[in-house]
Amino acid sequence: MNSSSQAESAIVVGAGIIGIACAHYLSKAGLQVTVIDRSSLAGACSHGNCGYICPSHVLPLTEPGAFKTALKSLFNPHAPFRVKPQFSPALWNWMWQFARRCTHRQMLAAGTHLKAILDSSMTEYQRLITEEQLECEWQQKGLLYVLRSKAGMHEFSKTDQILSDHFGVTAHQIKGVDLPAFDPALKHDLAGAFYYPDDASLRPDLLNSQWIARLKQQGVQFVENCELQGLQKSSDRITHLTTSCGELEANWMIFAAGAWSPQLSAELECRIPIQPGKGYSVTMQRPTPCSQYPMLFPEHKVGVSPFQNGYRLGSMMEFAGYDTSLPPHRIAQLKRSAEPYLRAPFTENEQERWFGWRPMTWDSLPIIGRTPRFTNAYLATGHNMLGMSMAAATGKLIAELIQGKPTHIDATPFSPTRF
């Protein structure tokens, strides 16, 4: 991109945290940026997640044994990781591709690429939070993985060993008897925990609203309730977007549509093998005592996020298509899952019940890069359960790729051409 690029423009389709991050770095590069969204700004998975910025989440979902767990879930509607029985050739092809990658070798290979983008995002967030003065309850207090049983401690110690040996991600092991002193909200009869001090956390809705406000001040336009209806093409370029708000034109098109991305596959003439992985959360008033640290309970697959004016439990992974229901039993399950660990696991004064569809790829890696068919169209999607954690580095990569600059980390593993 030469000096005339100051007048160039970009449209970002999708106003979740990935689209927001893309808009930030593109605007910093001198482009005039417009962000559109079919619904409200930052209203889907960017809103109701647990707010972890977690380099410790290096290992992909494609761990050995993950597919076996998925198959068992067909017969258990209450499984935290569940595949709902359904006739869907796209889902079962996705599952087949996923199963092929559930090997130790593939896990380590994917983990190497995830570590690069997670570490990059952490560095970017540390800078962004200060420079942009984003008041979003940013805390670098680490992340606590709490285990109820000795068997759970033994099993997780294998994961911890892999993280330490292969990725240099180290934890402090805490004995169960010492946990109440570490965080008084924890019960006294737990087996122990692994504490990853280099992780951070924030409140997602505050980050979204603060970041959007800063970008608006810097000239980025946001248009909500603007549905993409079609693409106008000429040769190897997309010239216009047809939307419910009229036709929009720009030099560059970035598609950050999350779990809805597969619906663009035909128009973009490329494979976008994403399945919606449904998650849930419930936000309520803080209990007494309230956890001081963000924590995960691997044996029950639930996360805890203490906020200044709230408290969130989040979890689940359901492959159920674009199911819009919010079953009460799933919220009740979240609360029950926290009971073995916390003295006051929840309160009855709920602030919000939420569900969202995570954009799950079969290799656990995001899709970031130029589409094979169009020279001015880029994908920024498929971040699985780590969109908040990977957003900053994703935005930086998109801006570097569009400018033709060397990327700060290797972007090849995330390319859409890999499918």
TORDREN-929432 format. One record per residue: residue in three letters; x, y, z of N, C-alpha, C in turn. Coordinates in steps of 0.1 Angstrom, whole numbers, plus 5000, padded with zeros to 4 digits. Each point is the difference from the previous one (the first is absolute). Layout:
<nodes>
AlaXYZXYZXYZ
...
</nodes>
This chain:
<nodes>
Met500949885000499150125000500950125000
Asn499850104991500850114999499450125007
Ser500650124998499550125008498650034996
Ser499549974989498650034996499049925007
Ser500549905008499149915008499250075010
Gln500550135004499350075010498550024997
Ala499750004987498650024996499249874998
Glu500749895002499449874997499049975012
Ser499049914996499049975010499849855002
Ala499449965011499749865003498649995006
Ile499449894997498749975007500349875007
Val499650005013500149885009498649955002
Val499749874996498749945002500149925013
Gly499350055010500049945013500550095010
Ala499250045010500550095011500249935013
Gly500449885000500549935012501450055003
Ile500649935010501350055005501049984989
Ile499949904991501049994989499850124990
Gly498850034996499750114991500550135006
Ile499850025013500450125007501550014999
Ala500749895003501550005000500550034986
Cys499449944989500450034987499850144996
Ala498950065005499750144997501150095007
His500449965012501050085007501350014992
Tyr500549884996501450004994499950054985
Leu498949984994499950064986499950155001
Ser499350055010499950155002501450065003
Lys500749935009501450045003500950004988
Ala499749924990500849994988499650114990
Gly498950085003499750114992498849984991
Leu499349885001498849984992498850065006
Gln499050034991498750055005499249875002
Val499549975012499449875003498650025004
Thr499149914994498649995004499849855005
Val499349995011499749875005498549985000
Ile499549894994498649985000499749875007
Asp498849995006499649875006498549984998
Arg499649884998498649964998499150035012
Ser500750015012499250025012500650125008
Ser500149995013500650105008501549995000
Leu500750105004501450005001500549915012
Ala500949914997500749925010498949935008
Gly499049944994498949945007500049855001
Ala500949934993500049865000501049945010
Cys500949914995501049945009500950105007
Ser500150124993500950105006499450065013
His498749975002499450075012500049915012
Gly499649874999499749925012501149905003
Asn501250014995501049915004500650035013
Cys501049925004500650015014501150115001
Gly500450054989500950125000501549965003
Tyr500449884997501349965002500950044989
Ile501250055003501150024990501149905005
Cys500049894993500649885007501149934991
Pro501250045001501149934993500149855005
Ser499449975011500149865005499149914992
His499150064992499149924991500649964987
Val501249955001500849964988499549884993
Leu499649905008499649874994498650014993
Pro499949954988498850014992498949915005
Leu498850024995498949905004500349874994
Thr500849994990500349874993501149925009
Glu499649975012500949925009499649864998
Pro501049915002499749854999498849975010
Gly499049934995498949965008498850104999
Ala500250124994498950094999498849954991
Phe500449934989498949954992499249895007
Lys500749915007499349905008499050065010
Thr500450115006499150085009498850054993
Ala500250054988498950064991499049894997
Leu500549884996499149894997499249965012
Lys500649995011499249965012498950105003
Ser500250124997499150115003498749984992
Leu500049934989498849984992498849945009
Phe500449935010499049935008499850075014
Asn500650125002499950075012499750154998
Pro498750035001499750144997500550105010
His500649955011500550095010501550015000
Ala500749944990501450004999500550154997
Pro501050045007500550144998500650024986
Phe500649894994500450004986499249904993
Arg499050054992499049924994499850024985
Val499849894993499650004986498549965000
Lys499150084996498649974999499749914988
Pro499349895002499749914988499250084990
Gln500550004988499450084989500549954986
Phe499250024990500449974987500650124994
Ser501350014999500750114995501349954994
Pro500149984986501249964994501250095003
Ala499750135000501150095003500649985014
Leu499149985010500549975014500849875000
Trp499549904994500749875001501349994992
Asn500150084989501250024993501050075009
Trp499550115007500850075009500649915011
Met499149925006500449915011501049904995
Trp499949954988501049914994501350074999
Gln500050124995501350074999500650035014
Phe499150035009500450035014500649875006
Ala499449894998500549875006501449974995
Arg500250024987501349974994501150085006
Arg499750115006501050095006500249995015
Cys499249905006500149985015501149915003
Thr501250044996501349925003500950095008
His501049935006501050075008500850104991
Arg500449944988500850084991499350124995
Gln498749994996499250114995499850105011
Met499849955012499750095012501250095002
Leu501249955000501250085002500350104988
Ala499749954988500250094989499050125000
Ala498849975003499050115001500350095012
Gly500549945011500350075012501150104997
Thr501049974992501150094996499550124994
His499049994991499550124993499150085009
Leu499249935009499250075009500850085010
Lys501149945004500850085010500550134994
Ala500449994987500550124993499050125000
Ile498749964997499050114999499550045014
Leu500049905009499550045014501150095006
Asp501249974999501150085006500050144994
Ser499850014986499950134994498950085005
Ser498849945001498850075005500250055014
Met500649935008500350045014500850135000
Thr501150004992500950114998499250134995
Glu499249974990499250114994499050065010
Tyr499349915008499050045009500750095011
Gln501149965005500750075010500350144996
Arg500450024987500250134994498750084998
Leu499049934994498850074997499250055012
Ile500049925010499250045012500550135006
Thr501350024999500650125005499950114990
Glu500449984988500050114990498650054997
Glu499049914999498750044997499150045012
Gln500649985012499450025013498649935000
Leu500149874998498749925000499749955014
Glu499050065006499549965013499249875000
Cys500649895001499249874997500349905011
Glu500450045012500349915011501249904996
Trp500950054993501249934996500849965013
Gln500249875002500849955011501049894995
Gln501250015005501049904997500349925013
Lys498949935004500149925012500249864998
Gly500149964987500149864997498749924999
Leu500149874997498849924999500349875008
Leu499049965008500149895009499249884995
Tyr500649894998499449874996499849925013
Val498849985004499749945013499549864997
Leu500549905008499649864998499449955013
Arg499049924999499249955011500649875006
Ser500549914991500449875004501549984997
Lys500649905007501449964998500149954985
Ala499049934995500149954986500050124991
Gly499350115003500050124992501350075000
Met500650005012501450065001501049924992
His499949875001500949924992499950024985
Glu498750004996499850024985500450134995
Phe499750115008500450134996501550025000
Ser500649935009501550015001500749964987
Lys499349914993500649964986499950124991
Thr498850075000499950124992501050115004
Asp500150025013501050095004501449974996
Gln500349875000501449964996500250034985
Ile499049984992500150034985500250154998
Leu499250085008500150144999501450055003
Ser500549945011501450045004501149954991
Asp499949884996501149944992500050054986
His498950024994499950034986499850154997
Phe499450075009499750144997500550105010
Gly500749955010500550095010499050085008
Val498849945001498950065008500049935014
Thr500450075010500249945013498950045010
Ala499749915009499050035010500649975014
His499450065010500349975014498949905005
Gln500549895005499049905005499750045015
Ile498750005003499550035014499349885005
Lys500449965012499449895007498550045005
Gly499249905000498650035004499950065014
Val500849965009500050065014500350155000
Asp500850044990500450144999499050094992
Leu499149944993499150084991499250105007
Pro499349985012499250105006500950125004
Ala501249995003500950115003500350084987
Phe500149934989500350064987498850084995
Asp498849945001498750074997499049955009
Pro499550085010499149965010498649954995
Ala499750034987498849954995500049854997
Leu501149945000500249864997499749915012
Lys499449884998499749915011501449945005
His499949945012501249945006500349864996
Asp499149934993500249864998500449974985
Leu500550094993500449984986501449944999
Ala500349944989501349934999501150094997
Gly499850114993501150104997499750084988
Ala501050074995499850094989501450024993
Phe499950054988501150054992499850154997
Tyr500950085004499850144998501050054989
Tyr499450064990500850064988500050155002
Pro501150055005500050145004500150104988
Asp500349954988500250094989498850034992
Asp498849945004498850034993499450135006
Ala499050054993499350135004498549984998
Ser499250105004498649994998499550154999
Leu498850014995499350134999498549974999
Arg499250115000498649994998499750034986
Pro499549894992499850024986499250114995
Asp498850025006499150114995500650135002
Leu500850025011500750135002501150024990
Leu500749904997501150014989499350044987
Asn499049934996499350034987499550145000
Ser499350055010499450134999501150115001
Gln501049985008501150105001500850004987
Trp500349894994500850004988499250064988
Ile498749964999499250064989499950155002
Ala499950055012499950145003501350074995
Arg501149945003501350064996500150004985
Leu499649904993500149994986499150104993
Lys498850025006499150104994500650145001
Gln500750035011500750125002501150024989
Gln500549894996501150004990499649994986
Gly498650014998499550004986499549874995
Val500049895007499549884995498450005001
Gln499449964990498550004999499549865004
Phe499049995008499349885004498650014996
Val499549894993498650004995499449875005
Glu499150015009499449875005498649984993
Asn499549885001498849964993500150024985
Cys501249974995500350014986500449864995
Glu499149934994500249864996500750004986
Leu501049924999500649974987499149914992
Gln499750054987499149924992500649944987
Gly501250064996500649944989501350084997
Leu500849944991501350064996500050034985
Gln500450114996500250044986501449994996
Lys500349924990501349964996500450044986
Ser501350034998500550034987501449934999
Ser500149904992501249924998500449945014
Asp501250045005500549955012499850095012
Arg499150094999499750105011498550015004
Ile499850035012498650035004499950155000
Thr499150054992499850154998499150065010
His498949935003499050065009499449895009
Leu499550045011499149915008498650054999
Thr499149914998498650035000499549975014
Thr499450105007499649985014498650065001
Ser499449975012498650055003500050165001
Cys501350055001500150155001500550064987
Gly499949924989500550054987501349944996
Glu500550054989501349954995501150075006
Leu501149935004501250055007501249974991
Glu500950094999501249984991501250035009
Ala501149924997501250025007501149934992
Asn501350045003501149934994500249865005
Trp499849995013500249875007498849955007
Met499849875000498849945007500649905010
Ile499650015013500449915010498849935006
Phe499949874999498849935005500449945014
Ala499450055010500249965014498749965006
Ala499349904993498649975003499849895010
Gly501149955006499949905011499349884995
Ala499149945008499449884997499150004988
Trp499750134995499250014988500849994987
Ser501349995001500950014989499749894989
Pro499749885004499749904989498950044990
Gln499150095004499050054991500650094989
Leu501250045001500750084990500849914991
Ser500149885002500949914993499750004985
Ala498849994996499750004985500350134994
Glu499650115006500350134994501550034999
Leu500849965010501450025000500849904993
Glu499249894995500649894992501249945007
Cys499849975013501149935007499349925012
Arg500849905004499549925011500250075014
Ile498950005008500150065013499449905010
Pro500849905003499449885008499950045015
Ile499050075003499750045014498749945004
Gln500049955012498749965007499750085012
Pro498850045002499650085012500149915013
Gly500950045009500149935013499350085011
Lys498849965004499250085009500550005014
Gly500250125006500450015014498950085008
Tyr500149995013499050075008500850085012
Ser499450105005500450065012498950065008
Val500250025012499050075009500850105008
Thr499550125000500750115008499050045011
Met500550025012499250035012500750095009
Gln499450045011500750075010501149925007
Arg501050075005501149935006499549935013
Pro500449875001499749935013501050045011
Thr499749965012500950025011500349875007
Pro501349965000501250074994500049974985
Cys500650104993500149994985501549974997
Ser500149924990501449964996500850124996
Gln501350005004500950114997500749994987
Tyr500149874995500749974988499049944990
Pro500250034987499349924989500449865001
Met499149914998500449865002499249914991
Leu500649884997499449904992499949875008
Phe498949924999499949875006500049894989
Pro501249954996500049914989499249885001
Glu499849955012499249875001498550034997
His499550125002498650034997499950104988
Lys501250044995500050094988499150125002
Val500350085010499450125003501050115004
Gly499850124996500850115003499450105009
Val500850075008499550105010500750134997
Ser499250104999500550144997499550105010
Pro500850045010499650105010500250144994
Phe498950084999500150134995499850105012
Gln500350134998499850095010498650025005
Asn499049994990498650015003499249884995
Gly500649895000499349884996500949885001
Tyr499449894995500749875002499449914989
Arg500949934993499549924988500549865001
Leu499149914997500349864998499849974985
Gly500949934993499949984986500649864996
Ser499449944990500549874996499249954988
Met500249874998499249914990500650024986
Met499949894993500349994986499049914994
Glu499050064993498949924993500150024985
Phe500149894993499950004986498549974997
Ala499250104999498649984998499550094989
Gly500950044990499650094990499750145006
Tyr499250084992499750135005498850015008
Asp500049925011498949985009499950135009
Thr498950065000499850135007499449995014
Ser499849875005499449995013501050025011
Leu499450045012500950025012499349925011
Pro500349865000499349915009500450045015
Pro499050015008500350025015500949905006
His499949874995500849905006501550024998
Arg500350074989501450034997500650105010
Ile499250105003500450105010500149945014
Ala499049915003500049935013501349915001
Gln500349944989501249924999501350085003
Leu500150124995501150085003500150035015
Lys498950035006500050035014500449875008
Arg499549894997500349875007501449974998
Ser500650034988501449964998501050075008
Ala499650125005500950085009499849965015
Glu499049935003499749975014501149925007
Pro500749904993501049925007501250085004
Tyr500250124994501250075002499950135008
Leu498950065000499950145006499150005012
Arg500350075010499250015012498750074997
Ala500050104991498850064995500050004985
Pro499549904994500349984985499150094991
Phe498950065006499250084991499050085009
Thr499450104995498950075006498749994992
Glu498950035006498749984993499750134992
Asn500750115003499750134993500850004987
Glu499449944989500650004987499950134993
Gln501150044993500050124992499849964985
Glu500549884996499849974985500349854998
Arg499149944992500249864995500450024985
Trp501049924996500550034986500449874994
Phe499950004986500649894992500750074988
Gly500949934994500750054988500649884992
Trp500250024987500649904992501550034997
Arg500949915005501450024997500349954986
Pro500950064993500349964986501149895001
Met499649874999501049895002500549954987
Thr501350004999500749934989500449865003
Trp500249924990500349865004501549985004
Asp500850104998501449985004500450095012
Ser498950075005500250095012500850134997
Leu500350034988500750124996499150104994
Pro500250135002499150104994500350014985
Ile499150064993500250034985500350144998
Ile501250044997500450134998500850024987
Gly499550074991500850024988499150034988
Arg500650024988499450034988499249874995
Thr498950034994499249894994500849954987
Pro499949884996500749954988499550074987
Arg498750045000499450044987500250154998
Phe499850085011500050154999501150075006
Thr500750094993501250065005499850115011
Asn498750045001499850115010499049955011
Ala499849875001499149945010500849925010
Tyr499850025013500849945011499049945010
Leu500449885005499249945011500750025013
Ala499250035011500550015013499049935009
Thr500049875001499049925007500549875005
Gly499149925005500449865005500950005012
His499850095009500850005012499649915011
Asn499149914997499649895010499650075013
Met500549965011499650055013500950115005
Leu500950054991501150105004499950134993
Gly498850044995499950124993500550135008
Met499650005012500450125008501549995002
Ser500649895003501449995002500950034987
Met499449964989500850024987499750124992
Ala499150085005499550114992501050104996
Ala500850055009501050104998501049964989
Ala500549885001501049954991499449984986
Thr498749965000499349984987499950134993
Gly499650115007499850134993501450054995
Lys501049985008501350044995500549924988
Leu499749874999500349924989499350054987
Ile498750025002499250054988500650134994
Ala500350095009500550134995501449984993
Glu500849915006501349974994499949944986
Leu499049904999499849934987499550104990
Ile499150085003499450104990501050104996
Gln500950045009501050094996501249944993
Gly500049874999501149934994501350005008
Lys499950015013501150005009500349865004
Pro501349985004500349875007499249995013
Thr499449885002499149995012500949985012
His499550045012500850005012500149855006
Ile499149924996500149855002499649944987
Asp500449874999499749934987498549984999
Ala499450064989498649994998499649884991
Thr501049934995499749894991499149895006
Pro500249965012499149895006498650045001
Phe499750134999498650055002499350034986
Ser500749984989499550044987498849924996
Pro499050074994498849934994500449894990
Thr501250014994500449914989500349865006
Arg500049985013500449875005498949904999
Phe498850044997498849914999499949944986
</nodes>
